[in-house]
């Protein structure tokens, strides 16, 4: 069954994630690149060839509230405040960071930096996928939750992901 908005699909064995992302970036495409390898999945939203968001369906989200608590970054928040924060944000890392920014516990720059690092770390893992499939659907509306974050240049993300992979 053909999908009219799908403009690219294939096997990772033929065209890897790095080459696919680079090609979409050079073309200045907007849409969602879905990649899967075994049980692992990833969706990368691109806008004008830049990464605006990345999600890993089915992967557990990190407990950022606990991370910030252990780093003693929650300031004077009480247990009740932390419980309320959990209820308001669920386990959505972007919602947690946005709320902590609203409380003045982290800066907008730190939120941007953590979002970028999360994207780069995911790409670092996925670059090593040798088997699997990918599909790019154009003009799907990118994730609106990330509209306020600065888009990430694909070349920068790939270089940083390769650097991380090399350090491992």
OpenMM code with the backbone's topology and positions (N, CA, C; nanometers):
from openmm import Vec3, app, unit

residues = "UNK UNK UNK UNK UNK UNK UNK UNK UNK UNK UNK UNK UNK UNK UNK UNK UNK UNK UNK UNK UNK UNK UNK UNK UNK UNK UNK UNK UNK UNK UNK UNK UNK UNK UNK UNK UNK UNK UNK UNK UNK UNK UNK UNK UNK UNK UNK UNK UNK UNK UNK UNK UNK UNK UNK UNK UNK UNK UNK UNK UNK UNK UNK UNK UNK UNK UNK UNK UNK UNK UNK UNK UNK UNK UNK UNK UNK UNK UNK UNK UNK UNK UNK UNK UNK UNK UNK UNK UNK UNK UNK UNK UNK UNK UNK UNK UNK UNK UNK UNK UNK UNK UNK UNK UNK UNK UNK UNK UNK UNK UNK UNK UNK UNK UNK UNK UNK UNK UNK UNK UNK UNK UNK UNK UNK UNK UNK UNK UNK UNK UNK UNK UNK UNK UNK UNK UNK UNK UNK UNK UNK UNK UNK UNK UNK UNK UNK UNK UNK UNK UNK UNK UNK UNK UNK UNK UNK UNK UNK UNK UNK UNK UNK UNK UNK UNK UNK UNK".split()
positions = [
    Vec3(0.0848, -0.1173, 0.0000),
    Vec3(0.0000, 0.0000, 0.0000),
    Vec3(0.0898, 0.1243, 0.0000),
    Vec3(0.0731, 0.2082, -0.0990),
    Vec3(0.1524, 0.3311, -0.1076),
    Vec3(0.0918, 0.4399, -0.0215),
    Vec3(0.1780, 0.5104, 0.0464),
    Vec3(0.1358, 0.6256, 0.1243),
    Vec3(0.1826, 0.7489, 0.0493),
    Vec3(0.0927, 0.8421, 0.0177),
    Vec3(0.1290, 0.9553, -0.0675),
    Vec3(0.2357, 1.0474, -0.0091),
    Vec3(0.2485, 1.0555, 0.1228),
    Vec3(0.3452, 1.1467, 0.1827),
    Vec3(0.4823, 1.0835, 0.2034),
    Vec3(0.4942, 0.9536, 0.1801),
    Vec3(0.6234, 0.8855, 0.1978),
    Vec3(0.7094, 0.9156, 0.0761),
    Vec3(0.8255, 0.9744, 0.0992),
    Vec3(0.9121, 1.0081, -0.0133),
    Vec3(1.0410, 0.9266, -0.0150),
    Vec3(1.0670, 0.8519, 0.0930),
    Vec3(1.1901, 0.7753, 0.0991),
    Vec3(1.1712, 0.6611, 0.1968),
    Vec3(1.2159, 0.5424, 0.1573),
    Vec3(1.2199, 0.4304, 0.2509),
    Vec3(1.3264, 0.3328, 0.2037),
    Vec3(1.3681, 0.2455, 0.2933),
    Vec3(1.4696, 0.1491, 0.2553),
    Vec3(1.5232, 0.0712, 0.3732),
    Vec3(1.6292, -0.0033, 0.3467),
    Vec3(1.6967, -0.0854, 0.4467),
    Vec3(1.8200, -0.0140, 0.4988),
    Vec3(1.8445, -0.0290, 0.6279),
    Vec3(1.9648, 0.0298, 0.6861),
    Vec3(2.0907, -0.0363, 0.6316),
    Vec3(2.0782, -0.1599, 0.5841),
    Vec3(2.1937, -0.2288, 0.5260),
    Vec3(2.2389, -0.1598, 0.3980),
    Vec3(2.1424, -0.1010, 0.3255),
    Vec3(2.1721, -0.0349, 0.1993),
    Vec3(2.2129, 0.1104, 0.2200),
    Vec3(2.1343, 0.1788, 0.3002),
    Vec3(2.1592, 0.3208, 0.3272),
    Vec3(2.1438, 0.3421, 0.4774),
    Vec3(2.2523, 0.3646, 0.5455),
    Vec3(2.2508, 0.3763, 0.6905),
    Vec3(2.1868, 0.5054, 0.7384),
    Vec3(2.1681, 0.5130, 0.8692),
    Vec3(2.1049, 0.6305, 0.9299),
    Vec3(2.1833, 0.7575, 0.9007),
    Vec3(2.3139, 0.7507, 0.9102),
    Vec3(2.3970, 0.8687, 0.8886),
    Vec3(2.3765, 0.9255, 0.7477),
    Vec3(2.3823, 0.8399, 0.6473),
    Vec3(2.3656, 0.8849, 0.5089),
    Vec3(2.2236, 0.9353, 0.4833),
    Vec3(2.1267, 0.8681, 0.5424),
    Vec3(1.9870, 0.9086, 0.5238),
    Vec3(1.9627, 1.0469, 0.5833),
    Vec3(2.0080, 1.0681, 0.7068),
    Vec3(1.9920, 1.1985, 0.7698),
    Vec3(2.0632, 1.3082, 0.6905),
    Vec3(2.1816, 1.2788, 0.6458),
    Vec3(2.2607, 1.3772, 0.5704),
    Vec3(2.1884, 1.4147, 0.4408),
    Vec3(2.1329, 1.3147, 0.3723),
    Vec3(2.0621, 1.3391, 0.2475),
    Vec3(1.9375, 1.4255, 0.2716),
    Vec3(1.8616, 1.3952, 0.3780),
    Vec3(1.7419, 1.4730, 0.4093),
    Vec3(1.7782, 1.6160, 0.4492),
    Vec3(1.8885, 1.6308, 0.5213),
    Vec3(1.9328, 1.7644, 0.5621),
    Vec3(1.9748, 1.8468, 0.4409),
    Vec3(2.0515, 1.7855, 0.3525),
    Vec3(2.0962, 1.8582, 0.2331),
    Vec3(1.9794, 1.9010, 0.1454),
    Vec3(1.8729, 1.8202, 0.1456),
    Vec3(1.7542, 1.8544, 0.0683),
    Vec3(1.6630, 1.9530, 0.1388),
    Vec3(1.6931, 1.9843, 0.2642),
    Vec3(1.6116, 2.0785, 0.3396),
    Vec3(1.4700, 2.0282, 0.3646),
    Vec3(1.4557, 1.8976, 0.3826),
    Vec3(1.3229, 1.8365, 0.3971),
    Vec3(1.2607, 1.8595, 0.5345),
    Vec3(1.1286, 1.8596, 0.5353),
    Vec3(1.0494, 1.8685, 0.6579),
    Vec3(0.9607, 1.7457, 0.6650),
    Vec3(0.9654, 1.6772, 0.7793),
    Vec3(0.8841, 1.5573, 0.7978),
    Vec3(0.9398, 1.4723, 0.9094),
    Vec3(0.9017, 1.3449, 0.9109),
    Vec3(0.9432, 1.2546, 1.0172),
    Vec3(1.0121, 1.1329, 0.9580),
    Vec3(1.1340, 1.1075, 1.0055),
    Vec3(1.2101, 0.9886, 0.9684),
    Vec3(1.1877, 0.8845, 1.0768),
    Vec3(1.1259, 0.7733, 1.0388),
    Vec3(1.1037, 0.6618, 1.1319),
    Vec3(1.2059, 0.5543, 1.1015),
    Vec3(1.2740, 0.5069, 1.2053),
    Vec3(1.3786, 0.4069, 1.1895),
    Vec3(1.3519, 0.2952, 1.2891),
    Vec3(1.3701, 0.1711, 1.2442),
    Vec3(1.3552, 0.0587, 1.3366),
    Vec3(1.4608, -0.0460, 1.3079),
    Vec3(1.5076, -0.1057, 1.4156),
    Vec3(1.6047, -0.2140, 1.4089),
    Vec3(1.5702, -0.3111, 1.5203),
    Vec3(1.5191, -0.4278, 1.4833),
    Vec3(1.4742, -0.5231, 1.5845),
    Vec3(1.3611, -0.4622, 1.6648),
    Vec3(1.3776, -0.4598, 1.7962),
    Vec3(1.2758, -0.4028, 1.8855),
    Vec3(1.2933, -0.2526, 1.9071),
    Vec3(1.4022, -0.1969, 1.8587),
    Vec3(1.4303, -0.0550, 1.8808),
    Vec3(1.3684, 0.0295, 1.7702),
    Vec3(1.3132, 0.1431, 1.8128),
    Vec3(1.2485, 0.2350, 1.7200),
    Vec3(1.2850, 0.3788, 1.7537),
    Vec3(1.2817, 0.4614, 1.6496),
    Vec3(1.3152, 0.6018, 1.6681),
    Vec3(1.2388, 0.6829, 1.5640),
    Vec3(1.1942, 0.8003, 1.6054),
    Vec3(1.1280, 0.8952, 1.5142),
    Vec3(1.1995, 1.0288, 1.5285),
    Vec3(1.2525, 1.0756, 1.4167),
    Vec3(1.3252, 1.2023, 1.4151),
    Vec3(1.2451, 1.3013, 1.3316),
    Vec3(1.2039, 1.4103, 1.3925),
    Vec3(1.1309, 1.5152, 1.3206),
    Vec3(1.2299, 1.6174, 1.2676),
    Vec3(1.2159, 1.6450, 1.1396),
    Vec3(1.3025, 1.7419, 1.0733),
    Vec3(1.2190, 1.8591, 1.0234),
    Vec3(1.2774, 1.9759, 1.0319),
    Vec3(1.2142, 2.0949, 0.9764),
    Vec3(1.3204, 2.1687, 0.8975),
    Vec3(1.2981, 2.1824, 0.7694),
    Vec3(1.3944, 2.2468, 0.6787),
    Vec3(1.5332, 2.1841, 0.6926),
    Vec3(1.5373, 2.0523, 0.7079),
    Vec3(1.6637, 1.9799, 0.7150),
    Vec3(1.7327, 1.9812, 0.8500),
    Vec3(1.6708, 2.0386, 0.9526),
    Vec3(1.7272, 2.0411, 1.0877),
    Vec3(1.6421, 1.9548, 1.1799),
    Vec3(1.7045, 1.8974, 1.2806),
    Vec3(1.6338, 1.8129, 1.3764),
    Vec3(1.5617, 1.9023, 1.4768),
    Vec3(1.4302, 1.8814, 1.4887),
    Vec3(1.3535, 1.9580, 1.5870),
    Vec3(1.3100, 1.8706, 1.7041),
    Vec3(1.3078, 1.7387, 1.6863),
    Vec3(1.2760, 1.6507, 1.7983),
    Vec3(1.3106, 1.5077, 1.7629),
    Vec3(1.3181, 1.4268, 1.8661),
    Vec3(1.3451, 1.2850, 1.8502),
    Vec3(1.2722, 1.2126, 1.9623),
    Vec3(1.2083, 1.1037, 1.9278),
    Vec3(1.1438, 1.0215, 2.0301),
    Vec3(1.1740, 0.8756, 2.0017),
    Vec3(1.1750, 0.7981, 2.1078),
    Vec3(1.1972, 0.6544, 2.0991),
    Vec3(1.0734, 0.5839, 2.1547),
    Vec3(0.9742, 0.5555, 2.0686),
    Vec3(0.8529, 0.4890, 2.1167),
    Vec3(0.8853, 0.3561, 2.1836),
    Vec3(0.8254, 0.3334, 2.2975),
    Vec3(0.8455, 0.2073, 2.3685),
    Vec3(0.9638, 0.2061, 2.4632),
    Vec3(1.0486, 0.3073, 2.4580),
    Vec3(1.1630, 0.3134, 2.5485),
    Vec3(1.1223, 0.3881, 2.6750),
    Vec3(1.1650, 0.3381, 2.7894),
    Vec3(1.1311, 0.4089, 2.9133),
    Vec3(1.2044, 0.5428, 2.9215),
    Vec3(1.1327, 0.6430, 2.9671),
    Vec3(1.1927, 0.7755, 2.9834),
    Vec3(1.2718, 0.7800, 3.1133),
    Vec3(1.3821, 0.8528, 3.1147),
    Vec3(1.4578, 0.8644, 3.2397),
    Vec3(1.3778, 0.9410, 3.3442),
    Vec3(1.4002, 0.9094, 3.4688),
    Vec3(1.3328, 0.9781, 3.5792),
    Vec3(1.4131, 1.1027, 3.6140),
    Vec3(1.3899, 1.2102, 3.5390),
    Vec3(1.4671, 1.3328, 3.5577),
    Vec3(1.4439, 1.3969, 3.6934),
    Vec3(1.3255, 1.3799, 3.7480),
    Vec3(1.3002, 1.4366, 3.8810),
    Vec3(1.3948, 1.3725, 3.9815),
    Vec3(1.4110, 1.2416, 3.9739),
    Vec3(1.5028, 1.1726, 4.0645),
    Vec3(1.6476, 1.2133, 4.0369),
    Vec3(1.6823, 1.2283, 3.9106),
    Vec3(1.8180, 1.2709, 3.8751),
    Vec3(1.8473, 1.4084, 3.9350),
    Vec3(1.7562, 1.5035, 3.9145),
    Vec3(1.7763, 1.6379, 3.9683),
    Vec3(1.7747, 1.6377, 4.1213),
    Vec3(1.6956, 1.5484, 4.1800),
    Vec3(1.6927, 1.5392, 4.3261),
    Vec3(1.8278, 1.4902, 4.3774),
    Vec3(1.8813, 1.3862, 4.3144),
    Vec3(2.0108, 1.3321, 4.3563),
    Vec3(2.1244, 1.4321, 4.3350),
    Vec3(2.1095, 1.5159, 4.2337),
    Vec3(2.2100, 1.6205, 4.2079),
    Vec3(2.1887, 1.7436, 4.2953),
    Vec3(2.0868, 1.7362, 4.3812),
    Vec3(2.0514, 1.8465, 4.4706),
    Vec3(2.0201, 1.9749, 4.3936),
    Vec3(1.9459, 1.9573, 4.2832),
    Vec3(1.9109, 2.0710, 4.1989),
    Vec3(1.7663, 2.1154, 4.2177),
    Vec3(1.6945, 2.0530, 4.3102),
    Vec3(1.5537, 2.0872, 4.3293),
    Vec3(1.5339, 2.1958, 4.4345),
    Vec3(1.6424, 2.2543, 4.4787),
    Vec3(1.6348, 2.3673, 4.5704),
    Vec3(1.5584, 2.3345, 4.6972),
    Vec3(1.4627, 2.4165, 4.7281),
    Vec3(1.3873, 2.4032, 4.8531),
    Vec3(1.2551, 2.3283, 4.8338),
    Vec3(1.2432, 2.2553, 4.7239),
    Vec3(1.1182, 2.1819, 4.6997),
    Vec3(1.0986, 2.0761, 4.8078),
    Vec3(0.9786, 2.0708, 4.8609),
    Vec3(0.9445, 1.9702, 4.9618),
    Vec3(0.9003, 1.8412, 4.8917),
    Vec3(0.8819, 1.7368, 4.9697),
    Vec3(0.8313, 1.6111, 4.9127),
    Vec3(0.6961, 1.6321, 4.8465),
    Vec3(0.6119, 1.7156, 4.9073),
    Vec3(0.4802, 1.7452, 4.8498),
    Vec3(0.4955, 1.8171, 4.7151),
    Vec3(0.5912, 1.9112, 4.7089),
    Vec3(0.6165, 1.9826, 4.5832),
    Vec3(0.6637, 1.8851, 4.4750),
    Vec3(0.7530, 1.7954, 4.5134),
    Vec3(0.8071, 1.6967, 4.4182),
    Vec3(0.6964, 1.6027, 4.3716),
    Vec3(0.6109, 1.5608, 4.4635),
    Vec3(0.4980, 1.4751, 4.4284),
    Vec3(0.4048, 1.5460, 4.3310),
    Vec3(0.3783, 1.6728, 4.3569),
    Vec3(0.2928, 1.7508, 4.2678),
    Vec3(0.3586, 1.7660, 4.1299),
    Vec3(0.4899, 1.7873, 4.1271),
    Vec3(0.5638, 1.7975, 4.0018),
    Vec3(0.5497, 1.6685, 3.9214),
    Vec3(0.5603, 1.5534, 3.9891),
    Vec3(0.5437, 1.4239, 3.9216),
    Vec3(0.4042, 1.4108, 3.8621),
    Vec3(0.3028, 1.4532, 3.9372),
    Vec3(0.1655, 1.4449, 3.8878),
    Vec3(0.1448, 1.5359, 3.7672),
    Vec3(0.2042, 1.6525, 3.7697),
    Vec3(0.1865, 1.7491, 3.6610),
    Vec3(0.2582, 1.7074, 3.5334),
    Vec3(0.3725, 1.6415, 3.5473),
    Vec3(0.4569, 1.6142, 3.4310),
    Vec3(0.4601, 1.4678, 3.3900),
    Vec3(0.4061, 1.3791, 3.4726),
    Vec3(0.4200, 1.2372, 3.4424),
    Vec3(0.5676, 1.2031, 3.4447),
    Vec3(0.6118, 1.1288, 3.3481),
    Vec3(0.7545, 1.0994, 3.3374),
    Vec3(0.8076, 1.1543, 3.2053),
    Vec3(0.7507, 1.2668, 3.1622),
    Vec3(0.7918, 1.3291, 3.0376),
    Vec3(0.9094, 1.4230, 3.0650),
    Vec3(1.0286, 1.3884, 3.0171),
    Vec3(1.1469, 1.4693, 3.0462),
    Vec3(1.1341, 1.6157, 3.0028),
    Vec3(1.0718, 1.6408, 2.8885),
    Vec3(1.0567, 1.7795, 2.8426),
    Vec3(0.9658, 1.8592, 2.9339),
    Vec3(0.8589, 1.7947, 2.9799),
    Vec3(0.7677, 1.8627, 3.0714),
    Vec3(0.8371, 1.8906, 3.2044),
    Vec3(0.9167, 1.7944, 3.2521),
    Vec3(0.9894, 1.8133, 3.3782),
    Vec3(1.0846, 1.9314, 3.3654),
    Vec3(1.1631, 1.9328, 3.2576),
    Vec3(1.2602, 2.0417, 3.2419),
    Vec3(1.1912, 2.1761, 3.2231),
    Vec3(1.0818, 2.1780, 3.1495),
    Vec3(1.0086, 2.3036, 3.1314),
    Vec3(0.9563, 2.3559, 3.2643),
    Vec3(0.9040, 2.2665, 3.3464),
    Vec3(0.8505, 2.3078, 3.4777),
    Vec3(0.9647, 2.3551, 3.5683),
    Vec3(1.0790, 2.2844, 3.5666),
    Vec3(1.1929, 2.3272, 3.6487),
    Vec3(1.2461, 2.4628, 3.6018),
    Vec3(1.2377, 2.4875, 3.4725),
    Vec3(1.2767, 2.6184, 3.4210),
    Vec3(1.1798, 2.7249, 3.4720),
    Vec3(1.0505, 2.6943, 3.4712),
    Vec3(0.9511, 2.7895, 3.5220),
    Vec3(0.9764, 2.8215, 3.6689),
    Vec3(1.0207, 2.7216, 3.7457),
    Vec3(1.0498, 2.7425, 3.8878),
    Vec3(1.1828, 2.8135, 3.9095),
    Vec3(1.2581, 2.8359, 3.8020),
    Vec3(1.3869, 2.9035, 3.8132),
    Vec3(1.4987, 2.8132, 3.8621),
    Vec3(1.4789, 2.6814, 3.8537),
    Vec3(1.5799, 2.5875, 3.9028),
    Vec3(1.6819, 2.5499, 3.7960),
    Vec3(1.6450, 2.5671, 3.6698),
    Vec3(1.7396, 2.5494, 3.5599),
    Vec3(1.7136, 2.6600, 3.4585),
    Vec3(1.8139, 2.6892, 3.3778),
    Vec3(1.8012, 2.7967, 3.2792),
    Vec3(1.7502, 2.7417, 3.1457),
    Vec3(1.7032, 2.8320, 3.0624),
    Vec3(1.6585, 2.7933, 2.9283),
    Vec3(1.7747, 2.7340, 2.8488),
    Vec3(1.8940, 2.7888, 2.8693),
    Vec3(2.0126, 2.7354, 2.8018),
    Vec3(2.0432, 2.5930, 2.8431),
    Vec3(2.0254, 2.5639, 2.9716),
    Vec3(2.0498, 2.4278, 3.0196),
    Vec3(1.9459, 2.3313, 2.9626),
    Vec3(1.8210, 2.3761, 2.9533),
    Vec3(1.7173, 2.2917, 2.8934),
    Vec3(1.7555, 2.2599, 2.7491),
    Vec3(1.7940, 2.3617, 2.6723),
    Vec3(1.8343, 2.3420, 2.5327),
    Vec3(1.9505, 2.2437, 2.5243),
    Vec3(2.0485, 2.2623, 2.6113),
    Vec3(2.1666, 2.1760, 2.6115),
    Vec3(2.1283, 2.0306, 2.6421),
    Vec3(2.0397, 2.0082, 2.7370),
    Vec3(1.9974, 1.8722, 2.7729),
    Vec3(1.9138, 1.8084, 2.6628),
    Vec3(1.8303, 1.8883, 2.5962),
    Vec3(1.7523, 1.8365, 2.4837),
    Vec3(1.8469, 1.7927, 2.3721),
    Vec3(1.9430, 1.8774, 2.3393),
    Vec3(2.0396, 1.8448, 2.2345),
    Vec3(2.1205, 1.7209, 2.2706),
    Vec3(2.1650, 1.7109, 2.3960),
    Vec3(2.2431, 1.5939, 2.4358),
    Vec3(2.1590, 1.4671, 2.4238),
    Vec3(2.0319, 1.4736, 2.4619),
    Vec3(1.9440, 1.3573, 2.4505),
    Vec3(1.9296, 1.3111, 2.3065),
    Vec3(1.9129, 1.4057, 2.2156),
    Vec3(1.9013, 1.3731, 2.0735),
    Vec3(2.0305, 1.3102, 2.0229),
    Vec3(2.1427, 1.3703, 2.0572),
    Vec3(2.2725, 1.3205, 2.0114),
    Vec3(2.2996, 1.1806, 2.0675),
    Vec3(2.2671, 1.1573, 2.1943),
    Vec3(2.2885, 1.0251, 2.2547),
    Vec3(2.2045, 0.9184, 2.1847),
    Vec3(2.0812, 0.9504, 2.1495),
    Vec3(1.9955, 0.8549, 2.0779),
    Vec3(2.0513, 0.8246, 1.9393),
    Vec3(2.0955, 0.9284, 1.8692),
    Vec3(2.1536, 0.9083, 1.7365),
    Vec3(2.2806, 0.8265, 1.7476),
    Vec3(2.3591, 0.8493, 1.8537),
    Vec3(2.4816, 0.7725, 1.8760),
    Vec3(2.4527, 0.6225, 1.8834),
    Vec3(2.3478, 0.5867, 1.9548),
    Vec3(2.3100, 0.4443, 1.9632),
    Vec3(2.2627, 0.3924, 1.8277),
    Vec3(2.1821, 0.4730, 1.7588),
    Vec3(2.1200, 0.4266, 1.6347),
    Vec3(2.2170, 0.4211, 1.5170),
    Vec3(2.3239, 0.4967, 1.5206),
    Vec3(2.4213, 0.4947, 1.4114),
    Vec3(2.4784, 0.3545, 1.3930),
    Vec3(2.4845, 0.2786, 1.5006),
    Vec3(2.5421, 0.1434, 1.4933),
    Vec3(2.4426, 0.0398, 1.4417),
    Vec3(2.3160, 0.0782, 1.4234),
    Vec3(2.2186, -0.0177, 1.3725),
    Vec3(2.2549, -0.0535, 1.2287),
    Vec3(2.2779, -0.1811, 1.2052),
    Vec3(2.3157, -0.2259, 1.0713),
    Vec3(2.2005, -0.2915, 0.9977),
    Vec3(2.1040, -0.3400, 1.0720),
    Vec3(1.9882, -0.4046, 1.0120),
    Vec3(1.8627, -0.3296, 1.0554),
    Vec3(1.7689, -0.3250, 0.9670),
    Vec3(1.6437, -0.2577, 0.9981),
    Vec3(1.5925, -0.1797, 0.8793),
    Vec3(1.4916, -0.0996, 0.9049),
    Vec3(1.4265, -0.0233, 0.7981),
    Vec3(1.4104, 0.1230, 0.8394),
    Vec3(1.3960, 0.2065, 0.7386),
    Vec3(1.3659, 0.3464, 0.7646),
    Vec3(1.2605, 0.3926, 0.6643),
    Vec3(1.1923, 0.5006, 0.7027),
    Vec3(1.0892, 0.5592, 0.6170),
    Vec3(1.0810, 0.7076, 0.6507),
    Vec3(1.0764, 0.7896, 0.5482),
    Vec3(1.0601, 0.9333, 0.5701),
    Vec3(0.9276, 0.9769, 0.5110),
    Vec3(0.8459, 1.0392, 0.5945),
    Vec3(0.7182, 1.0952, 0.5498),
    Vec3(0.7296, 1.2460, 0.5568),
    Vec3(0.7008, 1.3104, 0.4468),
    Vec3(0.7181, 1.4557, 0.4406),
    Vec3(0.6003, 1.5302, 0.5007),
    Vec3(0.6305, 1.6510, 0.5417),
    Vec3(0.5310, 1.7486, 0.5830),
    Vec3(0.4377, 1.7043, 0.6948),
    Vec3(0.4778, 1.6090, 0.7765),
    Vec3(0.3993, 1.5780, 0.8946),
    Vec3(0.4315, 1.6851, 0.9969),
    Vec3(0.3337, 1.7281, 1.0723),
    Vec3(0.3617, 1.8348, 1.1681),
    Vec3(0.4581, 1.7834, 1.2744),
    Vec3(0.5714, 1.8530, 1.2925),
    Vec3(0.6673, 1.8120, 1.3954),
    Vec3(0.6050, 1.8218, 1.5339),
    Vec3(0.6702, 1.7618, 1.6294),
    Vec3(0.6197, 1.7585, 1.7655),
    Vec3(0.6113, 1.9016, 1.8178),
    Vec3(0.4927, 1.9453, 1.8525),
    Vec3(0.4722, 2.0834, 1.8942),
    Vec3(0.5357, 2.1143, 2.0292),
    Vec3(0.5604, 2.0135, 2.1105),
    Vec3(0.6183, 2.0365, 2.2431),
    Vec3(0.7581, 2.0975, 2.2328),
    Vec3(0.8257, 2.0746, 2.1201),
    Vec3(0.9623, 2.1235, 2.1070),
    Vec3(0.9726, 2.2498, 2.0215),
    Vec3(0.8613, 2.3100, 1.9887),
    Vec3(0.8629, 2.4253, 1.8995),
    Vec3(0.9485, 2.5389, 1.9545),
    Vec3(0.9645, 2.5479, 2.0859),
    Vec3(1.0391, 2.6588, 2.1438),
    Vec3(1.1891, 2.6339, 2.1480),
    Vec3(1.2341, 2.5132, 2.1156),
    Vec3(1.3762, 2.4825, 2.1193),
    Vec3(1.4404, 2.5099, 1.9840),
    Vec3(1.5664, 2.5473, 1.9903),
    Vec3(1.6421, 2.5767, 1.8696),
    Vec3(1.6661, 2.4465, 1.7921),
    Vec3(1.6352, 2.4455, 1.6609),
    Vec3(1.6596, 2.3248, 1.5806),
    Vec3(1.8068, 2.2865, 1.5836),
    Vec3(1.8324, 2.1592, 1.5720),
    Vec3(1.9678, 2.1055, 1.5803),
    Vec3(2.0176, 2.0718, 1.4400),
    Vec3(2.1307, 2.1261, 1.4043),
    Vec3(2.1917, 2.0999, 1.2750),
    Vec3(2.2302, 1.9524, 1.2650),
    Vec3(2.1929, 1.8878, 1.1551),
    Vec3(2.2190, 1.7446, 1.1375),
    Vec3(2.3687, 1.7157, 1.1379),
    Vec3(2.4487, 1.7981, 1.0706),
    Vec3(2.5939, 1.7747, 1.0686),
    Vec3(2.6512, 1.7777, 1.2098),
    Vec3(2.6101, 1.8756, 1.2885),
    Vec3(2.6574, 1.8859, 1.4272),
    Vec3(2.6157, 1.7622, 1.5062),
    Vec3(2.4895, 1.7230, 1.4935),
    Vec3(2.4399, 1.6063, 1.5675),
    Vec3(2.5149, 1.4800, 1.5285),
    Vec3(2.5378, 1.4617, 1.3993),
    Vec3(2.6092, 1.3415, 1.3537),
    Vec3(2.7545, 1.3411, 1.4005),
    Vec3(2.8215, 1.4559, 1.3911),
    Vec3(2.9615, 1.4623, 1.4359),
    Vec3(2.9730, 1.4333, 1.5855),
    Vec3(2.8831, 1.4919, 1.6651),
    Vec3(2.8855, 1.4674, 1.8090),
    Vec3(2.8501, 1.3213, 1.8410),
    Vec3(2.7541, 1.2648, 1.7680),
    Vec3(2.7158, 1.1250, 1.7890),
    Vec3(2.8329, 1.0322, 1.7548),
    Vec3(2.9021, 1.0619, 1.6461),
    Vec3(3.0184, 0.9805, 1.6093),
    Vec3(3.1309, 0.9949, 1.7121),
    Vec3(3.1491, 1.1159, 1.7636),
    Vec3(3.2508, 1.1379, 1.8667),
    Vec3(3.2184, 1.0558, 1.9911),
    Vec3(3.0911, 1.0601, 2.0337),
    Vec3(3.0486, 0.9809, 2.1505),
    Vec3(3.0688, 0.8322, 2.1265),
    Vec3(3.0305, 0.7866, 2.0079),
    Vec3(3.0453, 0.6442, 1.9746),
    Vec3(3.1930, 0.6043, 1.9774),
    Vec3(3.2792, 0.6930, 1.9265),
    Vec3(3.4229, 0.6659, 1.9248),
    Vec3(3.4792, 0.6586, 2.0669),
    Vec3(3.4286, 0.7442, 2.1570),
    Vec3(3.4770, 0.7432, 2.2944),
    Vec3(3.4349, 0.6171, 2.3696),
    Vec3(3.3259, 0.5572, 2.3269),
    Vec3(3.2801, 0.4342, 2.3906),
    Vec3(3.3670, 0.3195, 2.3498),
] * unit.nanometer
topology = app.Topology()
chain = topology.addChain("A")
for resn in residues:
    res = topology.addResidue(resn, chain)
    for name in ("N", "CA", "C"):
        topology.addAtom(name, app.Element.getBySymbol(name[0]), res)
